[in-house]
Amino acid sequence: MSQAATAIRRPEPESGSSDLSVPIPVHAEEVGAFLERVGVSSAGGLTDAEAQRRLAEHGKNRLPETKKKSALVRILEQFANPLVLTLLAAAAIAVVVGVTADRTESFLHRFGDAIAILLIVVLNAFLGYYQERRAEAALDALQKLSAPNARVRRGGKTLVIPAEDVVPGDILELEAGDAIAADARLVQTISFATEEAALTGESAAAVKDALAPVARDAPLGDRVTMVFTGTSVVRGKGRAVVTSTGVSTELGRIGEMIRSVGEQKTPLEERLDRFGAIILRVCLALSAVLLGWGFLRGGRPWHELLLEGVSLAVAAIPEGLPAITTITLALGMQRMARRGAIVRKLPAVETLGAATVIASDKTGTLTQNEMTVRNLYAGGRRFTVAGEGYSPIGAIRDEKGAEVAELPAPLMYLLSTAALCNNASLHEDQATGRWTIVGDPTEAALLTVAAKGDLSRESVAPSHAFVHELPFDSDRKRMTVITRDDRGRDIAHVKGSVDVLLPLCVKFADDKGVRALTDDDRRAILAEADRLSANALRVLAICRRVRVSMNEDDVERELTFLGLVGMMDPPRPGVKEAVAECKRAGIRAVMITGDHRLTATAIAKEIGLWDEGDEALSGSELAAMSDEELARRIMHLRVFARTTAEQKLRLVRAFKAHGHIVAMTGDGVNDAPALREAHIGVAMGRGGTDVARQAADLVLADDNFATIVEAVREGRAIYRNIQKFIFFLLSSNMGLLVAVFVVSFFGKWPPLTPLMILWINLVTNGLPALALGIDPPDPKLMSEAPRPRDEGLLIRRDYLGILYVGTFMGLAAVALYATSAQDEQSLLRTRALAFSLLALSPLFHAWSCRSPVTSLFGSKPLISVPLLLAVAASAAIHLVALLVPALRPVFRTYAMSADEWMLLLVLSALIVPAVEIAKLVYRRIRPADAGAGALAAPAAHR
């Protein structure tokens, strides 16, 4: 049973209320039985005392506010990382070493290493906090959808009260333009319809009827006896009894689903976590070996052994990785923003590039959420209509595709009646040029097509004085407006469903005038209506009667049939191309919508989403399907129609359980839980709801599905660039690790200090790594399949390359120690030389990291300007530490001779031919990989 069925209670005369919940859901109850059960008079409403008692019992009609983490907690969370905790431990050891060191040395000399490590840790923490913090405003946005005020009947009077004071049992008075304050059961309706696209995903206005029979298991969009919080009235009047408020409403249930989903880690975050754990284990193992060896060998103070352990830990951990990853993602975020994709969560920049499934909502995402007339049928002839949305720009063309210069008489009559039998209005926003509507989207579409035929209501209305209206209702399925033209004739303008109006027609308008309607005409009209319906168009018949009687029972008889109008919510421009691009990229796009199956399937076929062998599934069929059956059929299902918010969430989870990286797009409140659950939620920025935008990771500012393709391309490029600079950082770190580890086994050889290692890792290596992070994308990226989810950041070949490069760099530094004089002063100068060698070698190596196997001299472009500037800047910064006399004691460097400079440059540059030889060997062994993109990119090719 729905929550709506259990929220309301029957007031008792003396002692309060008793539970009156019954097995039948509220939406399926007969209105008389409902009113009798709840004990509320539809005319009088609750008394003030009873309303206050119910307010105390049920609470305010608002959604609970989410508890937000404080800034302090968010900052502290940045330290809950294994690598960061290891660095903090290293800093603590460095402090202990500083305390036990010779007191005659300067403070900076004793504690410089500890200060440097702590500064790096704090800087990374605040950078991560600044970039990752975002407002958890999804539930706040739900609050905004609630109406600020409501008109209710209390004590026989109509009052305007704050919406948060509405209680179950209140009588809502509703009319066009009202926002609905709570879920309620309609008890009276007059030509009543609501706009529910944000909640149900259906673009057309939902026609409501208090007396209509509704099935117990009817989906949300078919509950015509109910109105819901977060929707609005587009036409007519109604009276409804509130059944649910606050968290018990359909909107509140969606809020609960959003809360239940919680934070979802992106694949990049998961990979970085696994990667950090590997580095941590390696670091601890090597430090343990080093310390164990030192204690076994004996003869050295314990604090020196600890300092060596700290140096090894600092050398093994790529301290710049979090900051450079964050900056690279932030720069990618800015590039995507320029293309219309606004990123709310940094790792999402990369995640979309890994997507294997894009589960897209239909209304407002693949389509424009703007009803548009596509086909006309008048005088026995077919016409097509160009243009999209509510803009009155677009040509009317005949069956041969030629623009109709002069409208035939039947078509003129049809468009005039469409404009006059209408209560909607169109408005152009002068600032944006966008056309918006007030009223029913279907009627707005009719106004638009009339304007395209130069018969706008503004041009037609002056010659027609309004006389009377017979409003639309679900029993009559038609609407009639009577006008008096400038010749004094009373004319009934009628629109409605074909099956209702055609039997009322006796005449037919064609190019020669008005004649009797024949059986052949009726068959042709029904065949045309069937043809339009088969193309998922909503079909309306347009009729009129001249010199009509004022007797309402006689108005809608002996009508003249003018024609048919076929309309739909059309696909967005560029969507078809975007879907094709997704297929080429190996991404499976599926449609999950609240609309009807026929409509959804037709749109899927029109945009190229539907392939042979695909199936469509309705929400009711999905509800009856077990998880096992869904898992078995999920990859054959392409369209999921008439789905609820819970079912969208279930489908996203089903794809995730199948091992897919899921991107979910949507714009409505009913999409928000699935957006939150998906690896990456993509919301529409212009036409979407605040709830969807705040639940999403990525917002499309231009509401263009095609922008997703660009975001996928950018995401793949960013991931590949992340692989590049991770390879660069780890191979450079490996050189440090080899040097520190080997040197530590020789008692007389002074190892690099933690400050030296941090300087190399962050200062000299940081800028080239960042430059590698902004390399332009490979043109072939979108022709590759998405990378496997269980694949790590790097593959086996990359680790072999890291070991090869690191060993070469590290042993080059060790060779300096081995060939140096073994006295203390000479070894200290050699350490300074090894420090510069390990700082400058990566600057040469960075050029080799632009390609996995292609020669450095075959890179395109040959010179990367950002990398050139980064290498030059890093070299200049390092020279400051060598050449400024005041900094030499801090970095423990010395003035070098010309021979030492020459030796340093030659040894630093040797890494380039060493890597070129390795690439040549690899190309001979694996010629198929010779054209791959980034150095670590083969991970993306498998």
QUIJO-V983019 format. One record per pair of residues at least 12 apart in sequence whose C-alpha atoms are under 7 Angstrom apart, sorted by the first residue. I is the first residue (numbers start at 1). GAP is how many residues later the second one is. D is the distance in Angstrom with one decimal. If there is no record, write none. Layout:
# QUIJO-V983019
I:GAP:D  I:GAP:D
This chain:
# QUIJO-V983019
1:22:7.0  1:24:5.8  2:23:6.3  3:245:6.1  4:22:6.6  4:239:5.5  4:240:5.2  4:244:6.9  4:245:6.8  5:16:6.3  5:20:5.2  5:21:5.0  6:15:5.1  7:161:7.0  7:236:5.9  7:237:5.3  8:160:5.3  8:161:6.5  8:235:5.1  8:236:6.7  9:29:6.2  10:27:6.8  10:28:4.5  10:29:5.5  11:28:6.5  24:192:7.0  25:191:6.2  27:158:6.7  27:187:6.7  27:196:6.2  27:198:5.7  27:199:6.1  28:185:6.6  28:186:5.0  28:187:5.9  28:188:5.4  31:156:6.0  31:179:6.9  31:180:6.4  40:129:6.7  42:129:6.7  43:113:6.4  44:109:6.3  44:110:6.1  44:111:5.4  44:112:3.9  45:108:5.1  45:109:4.6  45:110:5.9  45:111:6.3  45:125:6.2  45:126:5.7  46:108:5.0  46:109:5.9  46:123:7.0  46:124:6.2  47:107:5.6  47:108:4.9  48:106:6.7  48:107:7.0  51:116:6.6  54:113:6.2  55:110:6.9  55:112:5.8  60:104:5.3  60:105:5.9  60:186:6.8  61:102:6.8  61:103:4.2  61:104:6.1  61:105:6.1  61:106:7.0  61:184:5.0  61:185:4.3  62:81:6.8  62:102:5.7  62:184:4.4  63:80:6.4  63:183:5.2  63:184:5.5  63:189:6.3  65:74:6.7  65:75:7.0  66:73:6.7  74:55:6.6  75:50:6.5  75:51:6.7  75:54:5.8  78:47:5.1  78:50:6.7  78:51:6.8  79:46:6.5  82:194:6.9  82:195:6.8  82:198:6.9  83:193:6.3  83:197:6.3  83:234:7.0  84:37:6.6  87:30:6.9  90:220:5.2  91:23:4.7  91:26:5.8  91:27:6.4  93:213:6.8  94:19:6.4  94:20:5.0  94:213:6.6  95:16:6.3  95:19:5.7  97:206:5.5  97:210:6.8  98:12:4.6  98:13:5.2  109:781:6.5  112:643:6.9  113:641:5.6  113:642:5.0  116:639:6.5  124:198:6.9  124:199:6.0  132:213:6.3  132:214:6.5  137:557:5.7  138:553:5.0  138:556:4.7  138:557:5.3  139:116:6.3  141:549:5.4  141:550:5.0  142:549:5.8  145:85:5.0  146:35:5.9  146:83:6.3  146:84:5.5  147:16:6.0  147:32:5.3  147:33:6.1  147:34:5.1  148:14:5.9  148:15:5.3  149:12:5.6  149:13:4.3  149:14:4.5  150:12:6.2  150:13:5.3  150:31:6.2  151:21:5.9  151:22:5.5  152:18:6.4  152:19:5.2  152:20:4.6  152:21:5.8  153:17:6.9  153:18:5.2  153:19:6.7  163:18:5.6  167:75:6.9  167:78:6.5  168:74:4.8  168:75:5.1  168:76:5.8  168:77:6.6  169:72:5.6  169:73:5.1  169:74:6.4  170:71:5.7  170:72:5.3  171:68:6.8  171:69:5.6  171:70:4.7  171:71:6.4  172:67:5.6  172:68:5.1  172:69:6.2  173:65:6.3  173:66:4.9  173:67:6.9  174:63:5.6  174:64:5.0  174:65:5.9  175:58:6.3  175:60:6.8  175:61:5.8  175:62:4.3  175:63:6.3  176:57:4.8  176:58:4.9  176:59:4.5  176:60:5.7  176:61:6.7  177:55:6.5  177:56:5.3  177:57:5.9  178:54:5.6  178:55:5.4  179:51:6.9  179:52:6.1  179:53:4.3  179:54:6.6  180:48:6.4  180:49:5.3  180:50:6.3  180:51:5.8  180:52:5.6  181:48:5.3  182:46:5.9  182:47:4.6  182:60:6.3  182:62:6.4  182:63:5.4  182:67:6.9  183:44:5.6  183:45:4.2  183:46:5.4  183:59:5.9  183:60:5.8  183:61:5.2  183:62:6.5  183:66:5.8  184:42:5.7  184:43:5.4  184:44:6.5  184:56:5.6  184:57:5.2  184:58:4.0  184:59:4.9  184:60:6.8  185:40:6.0  185:41:4.7  185:42:6.6  185:55:5.1  185:56:5.2  185:57:6.3  185:58:6.5  186:24:4.9  186:39:5.4  186:40:5.6  186:52:7.0  186:53:5.8  186:54:4.0  186:55:6.4  187:23:5.1  187:52:5.8  187:53:5.3  188:22:5.6  188:50:5.4  188:51:5.1  188:52:6.9  189:20:5.9  189:21:6.0  189:48:5.9  189:49:4.3  189:50:6.6  190:46:5.5  190:47:5.2  190:48:6.2  191:44:6.8  191:45:4.6  191:46:6.7  191:280:5.7  191:281:5.1  191:282:4.9  192:15:6.2  192:16:5.6  192:43:5.5  192:44:4.2  192:45:5.6  192:46:6.4  193:12:6.2  193:13:5.3  193:14:4.2  193:15:5.3  193:40:6.0  193:41:5.7  193:42:5.4  193:43:6.6  194:12:5.2  194:13:6.6  194:37:6.8  194:38:5.5  194:39:4.3  194:40:5.2  195:36:5.9  195:37:5.5  195:38:6.3  195:39:6.3  196:35:5.3  197:471:6.9  198:470:4.0  198:471:5.2  198:472:6.5  198:491:7.0  199:469:6.0  199:470:5.3  199:471:4.9  200:20:6.8  200:21:5.7  200:394:5.3  200:444:6.9  200:470:6.3  201:162:5.9  201:392:6.2  201:393:4.6  201:394:6.1  201:467:6.6  202:161:6.7  202:392:5.7  202:393:4.8  203:160:6.2  203:166:5.6  204:237:6.3  204:238:6.8  205:235:6.1  205:236:6.6  207:17:6.7  208:16:4.6  208:17:6.0  209:15:5.8  209:16:5.5  209:265:6.6  210:15:4.8  212:13:6.8  229:20:7.0  229:22:6.3  230:21:7.0  234:205:4.9  234:206:5.7  235:204:6.4  235:205:6.9  254:416:6.9  254:419:6.7  257:416:5.7  258:414:6.9  258:415:4.7  258:418:6.6  261:415:6.6  261:416:5.8  264:413:6.8  264:415:6.8  266:81:6.5  266:82:6.9  266:85:6.4  266:413:5.8  267:84:6.4  268:79:6.4  268:83:6.6  269:78:6.9  271:521:6.1  271:522:6.2  279:38:6.8  283:30:5.7  283:33:5.8  287:22:5.2  287:25:6.4  287:26:6.8  290:19:6.9  291:14:6.2  291:18:6.6  310:444:6.9  311:442:6.1  311:443:4.8  312:425:6.3  312:428:6.2  312:429:6.8  314:440:6.3  314:443:6.8  315:418:6.0  315:421:5.7  315:422:5.3  315:442:6.0  316:417:6.1  316:418:7.0  316:421:5.8  318:411:6.6  318:412:6.8  318:415:6.7  318:443:6.7  319:442:6.6  319:443:6.8  320:441:6.5  320:442:5.4  320:446:6.4  324:446:6.0  325:397:6.9  328:442:6.7  328:445:5.6  328:446:6.8  329:17:6.0  329:18:6.9  329:20:6.3  330:16:6.6  332:17:6.7  332:386:6.9  333:16:6.2  336:375:6.5  340:360:5.8  340:361:5.0  340:362:5.8  340:367:6.9  341:357:6.6  341:358:5.7  341:359:4.6  341:360:5.9  341:366:6.9  341:370:7.0  342:356:5.7  342:357:5.0  342:358:6.2  342:359:6.7  343:354:6.1  343:355:4.6  343:356:6.4  344:353:5.0  344:354:5.8  345:352:5.5  348:332:6.3  348:349:6.2  349:366:5.5  350:365:4.2  350:366:6.5  350:368:6.0  350:369:5.8  351:329:6.7  351:364:6.5  352:311:6.8  352:328:6.6  352:359:6.9  352:360:5.3  352:363:5.7  353:359:4.4  353:360:6.4  353:362:4.0  353:363:4.3  354:307:6.6  354:362:6.8  354:432:5.6  354:433:6.2  355:232:6.8  355:306:4.7  355:307:5.7  355:308:6.2  355:431:6.7  356:230:7.0  356:231:4.7  356:232:6.1  356:304:5.7  356:305:5.3  356:306:6.4  356:430:6.1  357:230:5.5  357:231:4.7  357:232:5.7  357:303:6.5  357:304:6.3  357:305:5.0  357:306:6.2  358:230:6.3  358:231:4.7  358:232:6.3  358:304:5.9  358:305:4.7  358:306:5.7  359:230:5.9  359:231:4.9  359:232:5.7  359:233:6.4  359:304:6.1  359:305:4.7  359:306:6.3  360:230:6.1  360:231:4.9  360:232:5.9  360:304:5.7  360:305:4.7  360:306:6.4  361:230:5.8  361:231:5.1  361:232:5.1  361:304:5.8  361:305:4.9  362:229:6.4  362:230:6.9  362:231:5.5  364:303:6.5  364:323:6.8  365:301:6.1  365:302:6.9  365:338:6.9  365:340:6.4  366:205:5.6  366:206:5.9  366:209:6.5  366:339:6.4  367:202:6.1  367:203:5.3  367:204:4.0  367:205:5.0  368:201:6.3  368:202:6.1  368:203:6.1  368:204:5.4  369:200:5.7  370:19:5.0  370:20:6.8  370:71:7.0  370:199:5.5  371:18:6.4  371:70:5.9  371:71:6.1  371:74:5.6  371:196:6.5  371:197:5.3  371:198:4.5  372:16:6.4  372:17:5.6  372:73:5.2  372:195:5.3  372:196:5.4  372:197:5.9  372:198:6.6  373:12:6.7  373:72:6.1  373:76:6.4  373:192:6.8  373:193:5.8  373:194:4.0  373:195:6.4  374:192:5.9  374:193:5.3  375:190:6.1  375:191:4.9  375:192:6.8  376:188:5.8  376:189:4.8  376:190:6.2  377:186:5.2  377:187:4.9  377:188:6.5  378:32:5.7  378:33:5.5  378:184:6.0  378:185:4.3  378:186:6.7  379:31:5.5  379:130:5.8  379:131:3.9  379:132:6.1  379:184:6.9  380:130:6.9  382:16:6.5  382:17:5.9  383:13:6.7  383:14:5.5  383:15:4.7  383:16:5.9  384:12:5.8  384:13:5.2  384:14:6.4  385:12:6.3  390:45:5.7  390:46:7.0  390:55:6.5  390:58:5.8  391:44:5.7  391:57:6.7  392:56:5.2  392:57:6.9  392:59:5.5  392:60:5.2  393:59:5.9  394:58:5.9  395:57:6.5  408:103:6.4  409:102:6.1  410:99:5.6  410:100:5.7  410:101:6.5  410:152:5.9  413:149:6.8  414:128:6.3  414:148:5.5  414:149:6.4  415:35:4.9  415:40:6.6  416:34:6.8  416:39:6.2  416:44:6.7  417:76:5.4  418:28:5.6  418:29:6.7  418:32:6.8  419:27:6.5  419:28:5.2  419:31:6.1  419:37:6.4  419:38:5.1  420:37:6.4  420:41:7.0  421:59:6.4  421:60:5.3  421:72:5.7  421:73:6.5  422:21:5.9  423:16:6.9  424:14:5.7  424:15:4.5  424:16:6.0  424:19:5.7  424:20:5.6  425:12:5.7  425:13:5.3  425:14:6.7  425:19:6.4  426:12:6.6  426:18:6.8  463:22:5.5  463:23:5.3  464:19:5.5  464:20:5.3  464:21:4.4  464:22:6.5  465:18:5.3  465:19:5.1  465:20:6.4  466:16:6.4  466:17:4.6  466:18:6.6  467:15:5.4  467:16:5.1  467:17:6.7  468:13:6.0  468:14:5.1  469:12:4.4  469:13:6.1  477:19:5.7  477:20:6.2  477:23:7.0  478:16:7.0  478:17:5.6  478:18:4.0  478:19:6.7  479:15:5.7  479:16:5.5  479:17:6.3  480:12:6.4  480:13:5.5  480:14:4.4  480:15:6.7  481:12:5.2  481:13:6.6  489:57:6.8  489:58:5.5  490:56:6.2  490:57:4.8  490:58:5.7  491:53:6.9  491:54:5.6  491:55:4.5  491:56:5.7  491:57:5.9  492:52:5.3  492:53:5.1  492:54:6.5  492:56:6.3  493:50:6.3  493:51:4.6  493:52:6.9  494:48:5.9  494:49:5.1  494:50:5.6  495:45:6.6  495:46:5.7  495:47:4.7  495:48:6.3  496:44:5.5  496:45:5.5  496:46:7.0  497:43:5.2  497:44:5.8  498:42:6.2  498:43:5.1  501:40:6.8  504:53:5.4  504:54:6.0  504:55:6.0  505:52:7.0  505:53:5.4  505:54:4.3  505:55:5.6  505:56:5.9  506:52:5.2  506:53:5.9  506:54:6.2  507:52:6.4  507:53:4.4  507:54:6.1  508:52:5.4  508:53:4.9  508:54:6.6  509:51:6.7  509:52:6.3  509:53:5.6  532:34:6.3  535:67:6.3  536:62:6.1  536:63:4.7  536:66:5.8  537:29:5.3  537:30:5.1  537:31:5.2  538:28:5.5  538:29:5.2  538:30:6.1  539:25:6.7  539:26:5.6  539:27:4.6  539:28:6.6  540:24:5.7  540:25:5.2  540:26:6.7  541:22:6.0  541:23:4.7  541:24:6.5  542:19:6.6  542:20:5.6  542:21:5.5  542:22:6.1  543:16:6.2  543:17:5.5  543:18:4.7  543:19:5.1  544:15:5.6  544:16:5.4  544:17:6.9  545:14:5.1  545:15:5.9  574:132:5.8  575:32:6.6  575:130:5.8  575:131:5.7  576:31:4.4  576:32:6.1  578:127:6.9  578:128:4.8  578:131:6.1  579:29:6.7  579:30:6.4  581:128:7.0  582:127:6.9  584:198:6.9  584:199:5.8  585:197:4.9  585:198:5.1  585:199:5.7  585:200:5.7  586:199:4.8  586:200:6.3  589:20:6.9  590:48:4.9  590:49:6.0  591:47:6.3  591:48:4.8  591:49:6.0  592:47:6.1  592:48:4.7  592:49:6.2  592:56:6.8  593:47:6.2  593:48:5.1  593:49:6.0  593:50:5.9  594:47:5.7  594:48:4.0  594:49:4.8  594:50:6.5  595:46:5.8  595:47:5.0  596:45:5.6  596:46:5.5  597:21:6.5  597:44:4.9  597:45:6.8  600:39:7.0  600:41:6.6  601:38:6.5  610:28:6.9  614:22:5.5  614:23:5.8  614:24:5.7  615:21:6.2  615:22:4.8  615:23:5.7  615:24:6.7  616:21:5.9  616:22:5.9  616:23:4.5  616:24:5.8  617:22:6.2  617:23:4.9  617:24:6.1  618:22:5.8  618:23:4.7  618:24:5.7  618:25:6.8  619:21:7.0  619:22:6.0  619:23:5.1  619:24:4.5  631:23:6.5  645:25:4.7  645:26:6.2  645:28:7.0  648:26:5.9  649:24:6.2  649:25:4.4  649:28:7.0  652:22:6.4  652:26:6.2  661:18:6.2  662:16:5.5  662:17:5.4  662:18:6.7  663:15:5.8  663:16:6.0  663:17:4.8  663:18:5.8  664:14:6.0  664:16:6.5  664:17:5.0  664:18:5.9  665:16:6.0  665:17:4.5  665:18:5.6  666:16:6.5  666:17:5.2  666:18:6.6  666:26:7.0  667:16:5.4  667:17:5.3  667:21:4.1  667:22:5.8  667:25:5.5  668:20:6.1  668:21:5.6  668:24:5.8  669:20:6.6  669:22:5.8  669:23:5.9  671:21:6.5  672:19:6.4  672:20:4.8  672:23:5.7  675:20:6.2  675:21:5.6  676:19:5.4  676:20:6.1  680:17:5.8  681:15:4.3  681:16:5.1  681:17:6.2  682:14:5.5  682:15:6.2  682:16:4.7  682:17:5.5  683:13:5.8  683:15:6.3  683:16:4.7  683:17:6.2  684:15:5.6  684:16:5.0  684:17:6.6  684:19:4.9  685:14:5.5  685:15:5.2  685:16:4.5  685:17:6.6  685:18:6.0  686:15:6.0  686:16:6.3  686:17:5.9  687:16:6.8  713:68:6.8  713:69:6.4  716:65:7.0  717:60:5.0  720:214:6.1  720:217:5.6  721:51:6.2  721:52:4.7  721:53:6.7  721:54:6.6  721:213:6.9  722:51:5.9  723:70:6.5  723:71:6.9  723:213:5.1  723:214:6.7  724:48:6.4  724:125:6.3  724:126:7.0  724:210:5.9  724:211:5.5  724:212:5.5  725:44:4.9  725:47:5.7  725:48:6.2  727:75:6.8  727:209:6.6  728:41:6.8  728:118:6.5  728:121:6.4  729:40:6.9  730:72:6.5  731:71:4.4  731:72:6.9  731:74:5.8  731:75:5.0  732:74:6.1  732:110:6.0  734:68:6.9  734:69:6.8  734:72:4.3  734:73:7.0  735:71:3.8  735:72:5.9  735:74:4.9  735:75:4.1  736:74:6.0  736:102:6.8  738:68:6.9  738:69:6.3  738:72:4.9  739:71:4.5  739:72:6.5  739:74:6.3  739:75:6.0  740:12:6.6  743:71:6.7  749:78:6.4  750:77:6.9  750:78:6.7  750:81:6.7  752:79:6.7  752:83:6.9  756:79:6.8  756:135:6.5  760:79:5.3  763:111:6.8  764:75:6.2  764:110:4.7  764:111:6.9  764:114:6.6  765:77:6.9  767:103:5.2  767:107:6.6  768:78:6.5  768:99:5.9  768:102:5.2  768:103:5.8  771:95:5.5  771:96:5.0  771:99:6.5  772:95:6.8  778:155:6.4  784:157:6.7  786:154:7.0  787:152:7.0  787:153:4.9  787:154:6.8  787:155:6.6  794:142:6.2  794:145:6.4  795:144:5.9  798:138:6.2  809:29:6.9  813:21:5.1  813:24:6.8  816:14:6.5  816:18:6.8  817:13:6.1  829:65:6.6  832:60:6.7  832:61:5.0  832:62:6.9  837:67:5.9  837:71:5.8  840:35:7.0  840:68:5.9  841:67:4.2  841:68:6.4  841:70:6.8  843:28:5.7  844:65:6.0  844:68:6.5  845:66:6.2  845:67:6.1  848:64:6.9  849:86:5.4  850:84:5.7  850:85:6.0  851:82:5.6  851:83:4.8  851:84:4.6  852:80:6.5  852:81:6.5  852:82:5.5  852:83:3.5  852:84:6.4  853:66:5.0  853:69:6.9  853:70:6.5  853:77:5.7  854:65:7.0  854:76:6.1  854:77:6.7  855:61:6.3  882:12:6.9  883:12:7.0
